[in-house]
Amino acid sequence: MRIWLIGAGSVGTATLRQLQKNPDITVIVSDASDNPLAVREGLIDGVDYVSSVNSANINQLARRIRPDLILLSPPEGGVGLGALEGGQALAQALNYEISTRSTYPVIVLSLSNTR
């Protein structure tokens, strides 16, 4: 199975740890940063695609990556929105928009995945 993990912060890193237990799963990692938590913790040498993913480019990138499944991790701190009133709700809405626009199956990961 080929999985595209979007976001390698705390939730993405916790998810990646689990996915790496199965050698039959290939994980392609993208993140807006070239040095996210998964890299700093040594889980991966680097991200495969340094890119911000949004509802306008999700399908273009997915056609290049060809995943069987997309896992969309919530951004660290809501991409700077966490301190704003309603910032987390906005970040969730943006993830929902990405998942509805995608022609590939998407699962939006939750902060509860890190516990």
N, C-alpha and C positions, 0 to 999 in steps of 0.2 A: 504494500500500500504506500502511496506517495502522499504525504501530508505537507501542506504549506502552513507553517506557523508564522502568523503576523504578530510581531511583538515579542521581544526577548527580555522583557523586564521581569519583575518578580513572579507574576502569574505565568508568563511564557516560559520562564526558567523552570518553575515547578512542573509545568506540563512537559517540557522537553526532557526532564529527568525521567519521567514515567515512560515517555515514548521511546527513549533510548534503551529501555529494557527489552524491547522486541527487535531483534535484528532484521526482521522482515519488513520493518517500517523505515522508509526513507523520509527524512524530515528536511525540508527546505525552509530556511529561516530568513525572514526579512524584518528589518527594523529601520526606523528613521535615523538611528545612530549607528555608527560603525563600531561602537564599544559599549553595547548594552550589558546588563547584568550577566547574561549567559556567557558572554565572552570573558568578562572580568572574573567570573568564577571558574573558568576553564572548561565549561561543558562543551563549548564549540570554539574552534580557532578563530572564526569570524562569521559574520552574517553572509548569506549567499547573495542577498539583494539589499543594498542600503537605499531605502525608498520610503517615502510617506505614501501610504495606501489610503485611497479615499473612494467614494462612490463613483467618481468619474473615471478612475484608472484601474479599478479592481479587475475588470474582465480582460483588459489589455495585458496586464501583468499575469493573470491566471492562464491566459492562452500561451504565454511564454513558458510558464512554470509547469503547466499541465498536472495540477494536483487531482487526486481522487477526493480529497476533503481539505477544506480550509478551516483552520482554527484561528479565531480572531481574539487576541488577548487585549484586555483593557489596558490603555496606556498608563504609564507610571504617573500617578498624581493627576490623572485626567488631562494630560498634555497642558499642565499649568492651569487647568480649570478647577482643580480641587479646592482652591482657596475662595473661589467665587461662589456666591449663593447660587445654587442650581448647577454648579459646574459638573458634578458627577452625572446629573441627569442629562446634561448636554452631551457629555462624552458617551453615555449609553445610547443616546439618540443617534449620534454619528455612527456608532458601531452598528446599530440597527439599520441605518440607511445603507451602509456598505453591504450588509448581509442580504438585504432585500434586492439590491441592484445586481448582485452577483448571479451569474448563470451557473456557478459551481456550488455544491453544498457547503454551507458555512455553519459552524457552531461558534457562537460568541461565548468565550470563557468568562468566568466570574471570579471576583476577588476571593470567593470562598474556596477556589481551587488551590490556594496557597496554604490552607490550614490542614 
